[in-house]
Amino acid sequence: MWLCRYAPTQQLLYKRNQYLLHTKTICTFLKMLNGIFFVCLSLSLYSAGSSLSCRWMTHKFRQHSTNSLDLIATMANNSTNTTEDEVDFPNDLYNQASKASAEDKLSFTVQILEEMVSLFEEDHSSASWEQNTVEHFLIVVTQQADGLHSCIQGHSHKKKNKKLHMYFKRLSHHVLKRMGHSAEAWELIREEMKDHLIRAEQLVSPLLPN
């Protein structure tokens, strides 16, 4: 009689243990799937964010670079007799930037463009170009700077390059102010800024997707 009662109890315990084991296996499997889902979701969001933040660079950089170079070319004054300015082009700063990280290259280029805009906002009433041309040029360059800045991770504001800032200060004082913001002075600046646009394009182009 006792054996007959014991057998069903053992069977119930066995079935309960099997059920618990099965349930535990299912829970473990669901946790794994949940973990995989969140990893995939995080990677998707990161990729989407990365591509979104640099979408401007992929689709707009070359267009704006070409437009700014075309506009500054139309601003040329072939009738002025220009001499070499007293401020050396900062080739050493470009060489340093070429060895820097991608974000530092973008930050350097953004500063170049922003300093350029500030310089052209000085008195250019004696310059040979038309007002609407320089206004269009400054809009394009500003858009270029803003677009590149949007590609910097977190849109962080890095410290300005002091040597680069002082270089533009020297252009303002030793070329524009010393020459009375004359047409000749502005032609020197225009030529210098054209070189900057070319060098900036060369600096950023390797970062663009093929």
Protein Blocks (a to p, Z undefined) as FASTA:
>chain_A
ZZmmmmmmmmmmmmmmmmmmmmmmmmmmmmmmmmmmmmmmmmmmmmmmmmmmmmmmmmmm
mmmmmmmmmmmmmmpcfkbccdddfbdcffklmmmmmmmcfklmmmmmmmmmmmmmmmmm
pccklpmbdfklmmmmmmmmmmmmmmmmmmpghiiacdddfklmmmmmmmmmmmmmmnoo
paklmmmmmmmmmmmmmmmmmmmmmmpcZZ
